[in-house]
Amino acid sequence: MFSSPCLDDVSNVQVNHPEKSFFAGRQLLSSELSQYSQIPSGYETITAVDQKNGKTTCRRCGNQQMSSFYSHTCAYCGKLSTYCRRCLQLGRSDTCTLLYRWPAHASHVKQKVQLVWSGELTAQQLYASELISDTIDGGEKLTVWAVCGSGKTEMLFAGIAKALSEGKRVAIASPRSDVIRELAPRLRAVFPQVPMAALYAGTLDVVKDQALLLCTTHQLLRFFAAFDCIIIDEVDAFPYAMDDMLQFAVKQAAKPRCAIIYLTATPSQEMKQQIKQKKLAVVRIPARYHGKPLPEPTFQRLLFGERHFQQQRIPLGLKKRLNRWLDERRPVFLFVPTVKDVAAMVELVQRITPKVAGVHAEDAERIEKVQAFRKQEIAVLVTTSILERGVTIPYVAVAVWQAHHAIFTESALVQICGRVGRSIDDPLGDIVLFHEGLTKDMLAARSHIQDMNHLAMNEKRGEGQ
């Protein structure tokens, strides 16, 4: 056992528990190792927070911003200790703590990988699938710019299967835990014989050098030179798109020759610029797998939103829409801009149906409520933008309350619109943006969807000629 977290030396400890494979490709703080009585040899150690030449660097997350460090007197050694606040949620990385790194295996055992999937790819999907496989082979980078509901996950199957059969280790990461929870059962069904783990806050899975790992991008901070291929799903999502720590985590978790696949329906302006300048390879999929156009949002003006809350009455326009959807037995996503709006809207909707619930990022029962929504035990789910992506519900209708709010950016609204019409049995969908005045983001979101539909139609015509 470790006596204290201050620069412990464990070189005399022998391994027999936990499994040696647990540590392959990992980087862990000495404080994280205190729960183990034995750890394997073969590691290297570095100071978690390094101070040299007047510069302070967190070796785990790459942070060098002095405003993100804090210094105090260490309770164990009595010396001045500086810790990183940026990655604090994963344990305290500081100048008194060692970071242990274990090398990843050169490769896993090459074996035939069973791919259990009976679907067929469209011509566009097949082209993208082949590019993904070639990119993984070459250890290169590729952006898959594909509309919501285009079948991005299915396009990955062949490339993942080939990589695993060649003994490569693959990570699929996303900024949103909801995306990982959605993907995990699908990938387990498709690759039933492949050792796999899903890693996110609250998960019970244990990573033991599995060939296939699904995780949030934050969890990649616990890996070092571990993967031959990293797939970033929803690369434009908060917080990854604007957090250089998470982008550093991807680079650090990659082996020297690692393929990076970016998946997105709404690439950032920076990514679009890199694509335009041919600095980033791209394959663009403008159509959904069923070939039907993306549903365009309807704009409906409703004034005095806050006044309705204060007067505890639901606006007539919203009430009519909800009643219509409930009569059609459609599950309804009702997006609101802020956490405080969730409870207020739930109270109003309860006057229409008792089968209503609200969720937000800090809701401890969020997973259970989404599951109840899937089972139609909840008819209306009021939510913040936390569920704008990564959750697929058949036959769903969507309303956005106060769509003019700044939180509803072009990207967010495109993703929200992408919740509807995903099923081949219900490709049209229904989405209404309730607002007190049109915004540039609302118009840009509609134009984005129209442009994709236009591109898809032109490509379809081209195939038929």
Buried (B, 14 or more C-beta within 10 A) or exposed (E): EBEBBBBBEBEEBEBEEBEBBBBBBBBBBBBBBBEBEEBBEEBEBEBBBBEEEEEBBBBBBBBEEEEBBEEEEBEEEEEEBBBBBBBBEBBBBBBBBBBBBBBBBEEBEEEEBEBEBEEEBBEBBEBBBBBBBBBBBEBBBBBBBBBBBBBBBBBBBBBBBBBBBBBBBBBBBBBBBBBBBBBBEBBBEBBEEBBBBBBBEEBEBEBBBBBBBBBBBBBBBBBBBBBBBBBBBBBBBBEBBEBEBBBBBBEBBBBEEBBBBBBBBBBBEEBBEBBEEEEBBBBBBBBBBBEBBBBBBEBBEBEEBEEBBEEEEBBEBBBEBBEEBBEEEBBBBBBBBEBEBBEBBBBBBBEBBEBBBBBBBEBEEBBEBBEBBBEBEBBBBBBBBBBBBBBBBEBBBBBBBBBBBEBBBBBBBBBBBBBBBBBEEBBEBBBBBBBBEBBEBBEBBBEBBEEBBEBBEEBBEEEEE
